[in-house]
């Protein structure tokens, strides 16, 4: 594969599935410069920090839809992760800055699927993606429950908006609603 920072996700045989500039249109939910204590024995960012950074971005994503502490307390409802699938594309090193962007992929009455993208803003490369299947939950019985209508509508509005992006999210096929 040729070196090309303009492509975010490559298919086999040098075919660019999603140019990086298209991924960068998605909302930025978190940005962080990597400190030395995030590195492992290989000298690059340890896998646990990928999940920590994705987690930070995901909570900001949830808050943007009204899924915040106030909602959790007043509605006695929350969100649970059901499945994760992470892929690594390029190393992240000390002093590099990463930006986390998220695209909502779909929903049903209880569940939702989204994909997070970690872009190394220093190198201009996609570092990692995380696919997530989550569910809305009734915290009083600790079971899946329907999304509140106001949250469902916000998700539907975002799904309609993202349908106009002009590219399909490069999902693995490991997670389905």
N, C-alpha and C positions, 0 to 999 in steps of 0.2 A: 504494500500500500504506500502510495506517495505521501510525503509530509505535506499537509495542507491544513492550516488553522481555520480556514473558512468553512470547513465541514464540521458539523456537530456530531453526527452519527453516520458511520460508514456501513454499507452492505459489503458483501464479498466483491472482489474484482474491481476495486476502486470506484464504486458507485456511491455517491453521497445520498443518503436517505433524507437527512434533514440538515440544511445549512445552519451553522451556528447563529447567524443573524436572525433566523426565524425563531429559534429557541429564546433568544434574548428579548423578544417582544413580550414574553410572559412576565407576569408580575414578579418583582424581586421581593422575597420575603425575609432574607437574611444575607448579610455580608460579613465576612470575618477574615482577618489576616492570621495565618497559621503560626502559632508560637512554637518554640523548640520542644516544649514538653508534649506536643501532639505526635512527635516522631517515634518510630519504633526502631528495632535493631537493624532494619534494612535502610534506615535513613530517610524514609518518607512517612507521610501521615499514616498512622495506625488505623485499622478498620473501625475500631470503636469510635473514633472521632468523626468518621463519615456519618455514622448513625446519629451521633450527638448533634452534628450540624444539621442533618436532615430533620431531626426531631425539633430543633429550635425553629427552623423554617416552617415546619408543619403546624406548630402551635400558633404561629403568626397567621398562617393560612386559615386555620380554624377561626381565630379571632376576627378575621376580615369578613366572615360569614355569620358572625354573631354567636359562635360557639366558644364562649369565654367563661370565666369564673362566675360571673353574674348569671348566665344561662344555666350553668351546671347546678348552682345553688337554688335558684328560683324554680327551675323546672324539674329538679331532681333527675336530670338526664345528662348524658355525656356521650363520649365516643370511645370505642375500643378498636384497636388494631387487630385484624384477623389474619392477614398475610402480608409478608414483605418479600420483595425480590430485588436484590441490588446487583448492579453491574458496574465494573470499574473499567475505565477507558484510558486514563492517563494519570500518572503520579501527581501527587500534591506534596510540595516541600515547604520547609520553614521559610517564612517571610512572604509566601505567595498569598494572594487574596482570592477567596472563592465567593461566588454569588449563588444563592439558592433560589430557583424559580420553580413554580408548580403549575401543572395543568390538570384540571379536573377532567376525567375521562368518561364518567357515566355514573348513574345512580338508579336505584329502585326505591321502593318505599322505606327500606331500612338501611340499605348498604350504599356505599359510594366507593368509587375507585379513582385514584389520581396517580400522577407520575411527577416526581421531583427531579430536577436537573441541577447538578452541581457544576458550575462553570468556573474554571480556573481563569480568573480575569487577568492574572499576570501573564500567563502563557497564551491565552486566547484559545484554550482547548476545553472540550467537555471532559470533565474528570470522572463523573459517575452519574448514574441514574438510580432511582428507587421507585419501584412500583408498589402501591399500597392498596389493600382492600380493607376498608373500615366499616364499622357499623355504628349506628346510633343506638344508645342503650338507655333503658330505664334503670337508674341507679338504685332504686328502692328494691328491685328484685334481681338486679344484675343480669338482665336479659336484653336481647335485641328488641328494639321498639321502633315504630315509624318515626321518621324525621318530622319535626314540627313543620307545619305548612309554610311558615315564613322562611325557614332554612331551606326547605325543598324548593321554594320559589327562587331563592337566591342561587342555589345550585343550578336550577334549570336556566336561569338567565345567563349564568356564566357558561354553561354548556352550549347555549345558542350562540353566544359571542365567540367562543373558541371554535365553533364549527366553521367560522369564516376565516380561520387562520390560513387555510390552504395547505395543510400538511397533517398527516396522520401521526399520532404519537407512536414511537417505535417500541411498542410493547413486546414483551418476551413471549406471551402466550401462556405463562405460568399462572397468571391470575385472571380470573373472570368474575364478573358480577354473578 
